[in-house]
Amino acid sequence: MTATIISNLPVFVVIAPLFVAFVLSTFARRIRLVESLVIAVLALGVLGAGYLASLVLMQNGIPITYSMGGWPAPWGIELVAGSLSAFFLLLVSGVSLPVALFTVANMTHEVGGSVRTTRFYVLYLLLAGALAGMAVTNDLFNVFVLVEVATLSCCGLVSACKHPRAAEAAFNYLILATLGSALILGGIGFLYIITGHLNMGFASMELCRIWQDYPHVVWIAGGFLLVGFGVKSALFPLHVWLPDAHSTAPSPASAILSGLAVKGYMICFIKVLYNVFGATLIQEFALDRILSLLGMVAIIAGSLFAVAQDELKRRLAFSTVAQVGYVFLGLGQVNVCSLTGTLFHIASHAVIKSGLFLAAGAIIAATGKTRISEMAGIGGRMPITMAAFTIGSLGMVGIPLFSGFIGKWHLLSGSLTAGSTLAPLVIVIGSVLAAAYLFPIIRTAYFEQAQATDGQDPGAPQRIALILLAAGVVILGVAPGPFLELASRAAVELLAIK
């Protein structure tokens, strides 16, 4: 019985949210039941992901595999739950639950009507299922399918608000995301042409054997995948869809888009990059130097754009562009320490940015103000909200004892190990710039005289969600323990170190 449960866990964590998403429309006018079902399935996902992560840790990284339909690889679709999969599943479930909790008794007002709210939850669960699928799939075409499901879900979430700007932002996102999808499909197609496999393991073995016969095709495939996933991940200068999407979407949608959706695309890129191309080909084709350069440019450019914004959600959106740069910089260093830092930074930023966007949404909903310059004194009127925002900001800057410090420290150490002198400098400058665009918000909220008396902390579910995410920032900074262990093991597995 236990063995059956374990062997089916990889497919269960994907199917459960997708199944509930399809039955939610049956209860469209019973919004409390819909919210209860969403919270229940996401809570179940937390338990499943936690159990899976504990199994992977106890088995010293030995993956749990599931062959769809009983067909073994390479003929069938294979799901593999190893250290990287367990790491990302734990992140998806751990962030999506508090974000969903924030929406309770709140979304009907924001999107209008029980039917539209149910539609929002359907898209939310479809996205959660797609992200879980990205974590466990070992099939290249499945990667494309799951990326498309996530993209379309995100478009729907962005357009959920009853505002013309939301529809425009969603349409712009759809156009650019479609371009990214086409490039991803093209890259996968080229890999299939020369390897004859869609299973990542078999494709990697064949690619290592024949790449010297098709160097130009490998270059094209790698370039297509880099640009395609760069668009999806909002890598500078392919980020142009992100600021409008974040500033017009409902705050929970912004939180899940920046906190998890972008991270899902990154995880897919990491899996294809390291599980198919491998560290040897990454360095052979100079992809490591390209990734590092793009990452450093993104850190500086995204931070400078963020400093220039007065609209709160746009500042947070450009901050995401900068934080994406850290991930690509770490991927280009090709060593265990940098990859560990990259993965931990993905987790840290997911928790931090989700909390920041939810706090921003609570402030905007309570005051009607969207600009930072209009938020003087809000800290005294919304103490819990601003406390959560402050903790997230400290984590984003990388202050010790907060989660952002752990990832940046490993990235810094890994860059020095790789012999880079510029990368460590950019990492430090990025943290200074993060302080430059986040600390003024805190100063305005706490130390400037209030210009109005409106605004108060949101309801109990929203406060609990903010507290949970803020606690996550502190816990990951003080006791990173199992999460850091999973990230470290995943880095070793990605580099194929025995």
C-alpha positions in Angstrom: 0.0 0.0 0.0 2.7 2.4 1.0 4.8 1.5 -2.0 1.8 2.2 -4.3 1.3 5.6 -2.7 5.0 6.5 -3.1 5.2 5.4 -6.7 2.1 7.4 -7.6 3.0 10.6 -5.7 4.6 12.3 -8.8 1.4 12.0 -10.8 -0.9 12.8 -7.9 0.6 16.2 -7.2 0.0 17.2 -10.8 -3.5 15.6 -11.3 -5.1 16.8 -8.0 -5.2 20.6 -8.7 -6.0 20.0 -12.4 -9.0 17.7 -11.5 -10.4 20.2 -8.9 -9.9 23.0 -11.5 -12.2 21.2 -13.9 -15.0 20.5 -11.4 -15.0 24.0 -9.8 -17.2 25.5 -12.5 -20.0 23.2 -11.3 -20.2 25.2 -8.1 -19.7 28.7 -9.7 -22.4 30.4 -7.7 -21.4 28.8 -4.4 -18.3 30.9 -3.9 -17.6 29.8 -0.3 -17.6 26.1 -1.4 -15.2 27.0 -4.3 -12.8 28.8 -1.9 -12.9 25.8 0.5 -12.1 23.4 -2.3 -9.2 25.5 -3.5 -7.7 25.8 0.0 -8.2 22.1 0.6 -6.5 20.9 -2.5 -3.6 23.3 -2.0 -3.2 22.2 1.6 -3.2 18.6 0.4 -0.5 19.6 -2.1 1.6 20.9 0.8 1.3 17.6 2.6 2.1 15.6 -0.6 5.1 17.8 -1.5 6.4 17.7 2.1 6.1 13.9 2.1 7.8 13.6 -1.3 10.7 15.9 -0.2 11.2 13.9 3.0 11.4 10.6 0.9 13.9 12.1 -1.5 16.0 13.3 1.4 15.9 9.9 3.2 16.7 8.1 -0.1 19.8 10.3 -0.6 18.4 11.8 -3.8 17.3 8.5 -5.4 14.4 9.7 -7.6 10.9 8.4 -7.6 9.8 7.6 -11.2 6.4 7.1 -12.7 5.8 5.9 -16.3 2.5 7.2 -17.7 0.3 4.4 -18.9 2.9 1.8 -17.9 5.0 2.6 -20.9 8.7 2.9 -19.9 11.1 5.5 -21.2 11.9 6.4 -24.0 8.6 5.2 -25.5 6.4 6.6 -22.8 6.2 9.8 -20.8 8.2 9.6 -17.7 7.7 11.6 -14.5 10.8 11.9 -12.2 10.8 13.3 -8.7 14.3 13.9 -7.6 15.9 16.6 -5.5 15.1 19.4 -7.9 11.6 18.2 -8.4 11.0 17.9 -4.6 12.5 21.3 -4.1 10.3 23.1 -6.6 7.1 21.1 -5.6 7.7 22.2 -2.0 8.1 25.8 -3.1 5.0 25.7 -5.4 2.7 24.3 -2.7 4.2 26.4 0.1 3.7 29.7 -1.7 0.4 29.0 -3.6 -1.5 28.1 -0.4 -1.0 31.5 1.5 -1.6 33.4 -1.8 -4.9 31.5 -2.2 -5.7 32.2 1.5 -5.2 35.9 0.8 -8.0 35.7 -1.9 -10.6 34.3 0.5 -13.6 36.7 0.8 -11.6 39.2 -1.2 -11.6 38.3 -4.9 -15.3 38.8 -5.5 -14.9 42.5 -4.9 -11.7 42.7 -6.9 -12.8 40.8 -10.1 -16.6 41.2 -9.8 -19.2 38.5 -9.2 -19.0 34.8 -8.1 -18.7 33.5 -11.7 -15.7 35.6 -12.5 -14.2 34.7 -9.1 -14.7 31.0 -9.8 -13.0 31.5 -13.2 -10.1 33.1 -11.4 -9.7 30.1 -9.1 -10.0 27.6 -12.1 -7.1 29.4 -13.8 -5.2 29.5 -10.5 -5.4 25.8 -10.0 -4.5 25.1 -13.7 -1.4 27.2 -13.1 -0.6 25.3 -9.9 -1.0 22.0 -11.7 1.2 23.1 -14.6 3.9 24.2 -12.3 3.8 20.9 -10.4 4.1 19.2 -13.8 7.1 21.3 -14.7 8.8 20.1 -11.6 8.4 16.3 -12.3 8.3 15.9 -16.1 11.2 14.3 -17.8 9.9 14.8 -21.3 10.8 17.7 -23.6 7.4 17.9 -25.3 5.7 17.8 -22.0 7.7 20.8 -21.0 6.3 22.7 -23.9 2.7 21.6 -23.2 3.0 22.6 -19.5 4.6 25.9 -20.4 1.6 26.6 -22.6 -0.9 25.7 -20.0 0.9 28.0 -17.5 1.1 30.8 -20.1 -2.6 30.7 -20.9 -3.5 30.5 -17.2 -1.3 33.6 -16.5 -3.0 35.5 -19.3 -6.4 34.8 -17.8 -5.2 35.8 -14.3 -3.8 39.1 -15.6 -7.0 40.0 -17.4 -9.2 39.1 -14.3 -9.7 42.7 -13.3 -12.5 44.6 -14.8 -10.2 47.2 -16.3 -9.3 48.0 -20.0 -5.6 48.2 -19.0 -5.8 44.6 -17.7 -7.1 43.3 -21.0 -4.4 45.2 -22.9 -1.6 44.0 -20.6 -2.9 40.4 -21.0 -3.0 40.7 -24.7 0.5 42.1 -24.9 1.7 39.2 -22.6 -0.1 36.7 -24.8 1.7 38.0 -28.0 5.1 38.0 -26.5 4.6 34.7 -24.6 3.4 33.1 -27.9 6.7 34.2 -29.5 8.6 32.6 -26.6 6.6 29.4 -26.9 7.3 29.2 -30.6 11.1 29.5 -29.9 10.9 26.9 -27.2 9.1 24.5 -29.5 11.6 25.2 -32.2 14.5 24.5 -29.8 12.9 21.2 -28.7 12.3 20.3 -32.3 15.9 20.8 -33.3 17.0 18.6 -30.3 14.6 15.9 -31.4 15.8 16.0 -35.0 19.4 15.3 -34.1 18.8 13.0 -31.1 15.6 11.2 -32.0 14.4 11.4 -28.3 12.1 13.5 -26.3 13.0 11.9 -22.9 15.6 14.2 -21.3 17.9 11.4 -20.2 18.0 9.6 -23.6 18.3 12.9 -25.5 21.2 13.9 -23.3 23.1 10.7 -23.9 22.6 10.9 -27.6 23.5 14.6 -27.7 26.8 14.0 -25.9 27.6 11.3 -28.5 26.8 13.2 -31.7 27.0 16.9 -31.0 30.3 17.3 -32.8 28.5 16.3 -36.0 25.8 19.0 -35.7 27.4 21.9 -33.8 25.4 24.5 -35.7 22.1 22.7 -34.9 23.1 22.6 -31.2 23.8 26.3 -31.3 20.4 27.1 -32.9 18.6 24.8 -30.4 20.4 26.4 -27.4 19.7 29.9 -28.7 16.1 29.3 -29.3 15.6 27.8 -25.9 17.5 30.7 -24.2 15.5 33.4 -25.9 12.2 31.5 -25.5 12.7 30.9 -21.8 14.2 34.4 -21.5 10.9 35.9 -22.7 8.9 33.7 -20.3 11.1 34.5 -17.4 11.2 38.2 -18.1 15.0 38.3 -18.6 16.2 41.8 -19.6 15.7 43.0 -22.3 12.9 40.5 -23.0 10.9 41.7 -20.0 8.7 44.3 -21.6 5.4 42.4 -20.9 6.1 42.2 -17.1 5.6 45.7 -15.7 2.1 46.2 -17.3 1.0 42.7 -16.4 1.9 43.2 -12.8 0.6 46.7 -12.4 -2.9 45.8 -13.8 -3.4 42.3 -12.5 -5.2 41.5 -9.2 -2.6 41.4 -6.5 -2.8 37.7 -5.9 -2.3 37.2 -9.6 0.8 39.4 -9.5 2.1 37.4 -6.5 1.7 34.1 -8.2 2.9 35.4 -11.5 6.1 36.8 -10.1 6.5 34.4 -7.2 5.9 31.1 -9.0 5.0 31.3 -12.7 8.3 33.0 -13.7 10.1 30.5 -11.4 8.4 27.6 -13.2 9.8 28.7 -16.5 13.3 29.0 -14.9 13.1 25.5 -13.5 12.2 24.2 -17.0 15.1 26.0 -18.5 17.5 24.7 -15.8 16.3 21.1 -16.4 16.7 21.4 -20.2 20.0 23.2 -19.9 21.7 20.9 -17.4 19.8 17.6 -17.9 20.0 17.7 -21.7 23.0 19.8 -22.7 25.0 19.2 -19.6 27.8 21.2 -18.0 30.3 20.1 -20.7 28.3 21.4 -23.6 27.3 24.6 -21.7 31.0 25.5 -21.5 31.9 24.1 -24.9 29.3 26.5 -26.6 30.1 29.4 -24.2 26.6 29.4 -22.9 28.1 29.9 -19.4 29.6 33.3 -20.4 26.4 34.4 -22.2 24.2 33.5 -19.3 26.5 35.3 -16.8 26.6 38.4 -19.0 22.9 38.5 -19.5 22.4 38.0 -15.8 24.7 40.9 -14.8 23.1 43.3 -17.2 19.6 42.3 -15.9 20.6 42.9 -12.3 21.8 46.4 -13.0 19.2 47.4 -15.6 16.2 46.0 -13.6 17.3 47.7 -10.4 17.8 51.1 -12.1 14.4 50.9 -13.7 12.9 50.0 -10.3 14.5 53.0 -8.6 12.9 55.3 -11.2 9.3 54.0 -10.5 6.8 55.8 -8.3 4.0 53.3 -8.8 4.4 50.6 -6.1 3.5 47.6 -8.2 5.6 48.7 -11.2 8.6 49.1 -8.8 8.1 45.6 -7.6 7.7 44.4 -11.1 11.1 45.8 -12.2 12.6 44.4 -9.1 11.6 41.0 -10.4 13.5 41.7 -13.6 16.6 42.3 -11.5 16.1 39.2 -9.4 15.8 37.1 -12.5 19.2 38.3 -13.4 20.7 36.7 -10.3 19.3 33.3 -11.4 20.8 33.6 -14.9 24.1 34.8 -13.5 24.3 31.8 -11.2 23.4 29.4 -14.0 26.4 30.7 -15.9 28.9 29.9 -13.1 28.6 26.1 -13.5 29.7 25.0 -10.1 27.9 23.5 -7.1 28.0 26.5 -4.9 26.6 28.9 -7.5 23.8 26.4 -8.6 22.9 25.9 -4.9 22.7 29.7 -4.5 20.6 30.0 -7.7 18.1 27.5 -6.6 17.8 28.9 -3.1 17.5 32.4 -4.5 14.6 31.1 -6.7 12.9 29.9 -3.5 13.7 33.0 -1.5 12.5 35.4 -4.2 9.3 33.4 -4.6 8.4 33.8 -0.9 9.6 37.4 -0.7 8.0 38.7 -3.8 4.7 37.0 -3.2 4.5 38.6 0.2 5.5 42.0 -1.2 2.8 41.9 -3.9 0.2 40.8 -1.4 1.2 43.6 1.0 1.1 46.1 -1.9 -2.4 44.9 -2.9 -3.6 45.3 0.7 -2.3 48.9 0.8 -3.8 49.8 -2.6 -7.2 48.2 -1.7 -7.3 50.0 1.7 -6.2 53.4 0.6 -6.9 53.6 -3.2 -3.4 54.9 -3.6 -1.0 53.3 -6.1 2.0 55.7 -5.9 4.7 55.4 -3.2 4.7 59.2 -2.7 1.1 59.0 -1.6 1.6 56.4 1.1 3.1 58.6 3.9 2.3 57.3 7.3 0.7 54.1 6.1 2.9 52.1 8.5 1.0 53.4 11.6 -2.4 52.6 10.1 -1.5 49.2 8.6 1.1 47.8 11.0 0.8 44.1 10.1 0.8 44.8 6.4 3.9 47.1 6.5 5.7 44.8 8.9 5.3 42.0 6.4 6.5 44.4 3.6 9.5 45.4 5.7 10.5 41.8 6.4 10.2 41.0 2.7 12.3 44.1 1.8 15.1 43.1 4.2 15.1 39.7 2.6 15.2 41.1 -0.9 18.2 43.3 0.0 20.0 40.3 1.4 20.4 41.3 5.1 21.7 38.5 7.3 19.1 36.4 9.1 16.7 36.8 6.2 16.3 34.4 3.3 17.8 36.6 0.6 21.2 36.5 2.3 21.6 32.7 2.0 21.1 32.6 -1.8 23.2 35.7 -2.5 26.0 34.4 -0.2 26.2 31.2 -2.2 26.1 33.1 -5.5 28.9 35.3 -4.3 31.0 32.4 -3.1 30.3 30.4 -6.3 31.3 33.4 -8.5 34.6 33.7 -6.6 35.2 30.0 -7.0 34.6 30.3 -10.7 37.3 33.0 -10.8 35.1 35.9 -11.7 35.9 39.3 -10.4 33.0 41.2 -12.1 30.1 38.9 -11.0 30.7 39.3 -7.2 30.8 43.1 -7.7 27.5 43.1 -9.6 25.9 41.0 -6.9 26.9 43.5 -4.2 25.8 46.5 -6.4 22.5 44.7 -7.0 21.9 44.5 -3.2 22.7 48.2 -2.8 20.3 49.1 -5.5 17.6 46.9 -4.0 18.0 48.9 -0.8 17.7 52.1 -2.9 14.3 51.1 -4.3 12.8 49.3 -1.3 14.0 51.3 1.8 12.5 54.6 0.6 9.1 52.9 0.6 9.6 51.9 4.3 10.8 55.4 5.1 7.7 56.9 3.5 5.4 54.5 5.3 6.9 55.0 8.8 8.7 58.3 9.0 6.8 60.7 6.8 3.8 62.5 8.2 0.4 61.0 7.2 -1.5 62.9 4.6 -4.7 61.0 5.2 -6.4 58.8 7.8 -7.8 56.1 5.5 -6.4 52.5 5.4 -6.3 49.6 7.9 -5.0 46.1 7.9 -7.1 43.7 5.8 -9.2 40.8 7.2 -8.1 37.8 9.1 -7.3 35.5 6.1 -5.3 38.2 4.4 -3.3 38.9 7.6 -2.6 35.2 8.1 -1.3 35.0 4.5 1.0 38.0 5.0 2.3 36.6 8.4 2.9 33.1 6.9 5.0 34.6 4.0 6.9 36.9 6.3 7.6 34.0 8.6 8.9 32.0 5.6 11.4 34.8 4.8 12.7 34.6 8.4 12.7 30.8 8.7 14.5 30.4 5.4 17.1 32.9 6.6 17.6 31.5 10.1 17.1 27.8 9.6 17.4 27.0 5.9 18.1 23.4 6.7 16.1 20.9 4.5 15.5 23.5 1.8 19.2 24.3 1.4 20.0 20.6 1.5 17.6 19.9 -1.3 19.1 22.8 -3.3 22.6 21.5 -2.7 21.7 17.9 -3.7 19.9 19.2 -6.8 23.0 21.2 -7.8 25.1 18.1 -7.5 22.7 16.1 -9.6 22.4 18.8 -12.3 26.2 18.8 -12.6 26.2 15.0 -12.7 28.8 14.8 -9.9 29.0 11.2 -8.5 
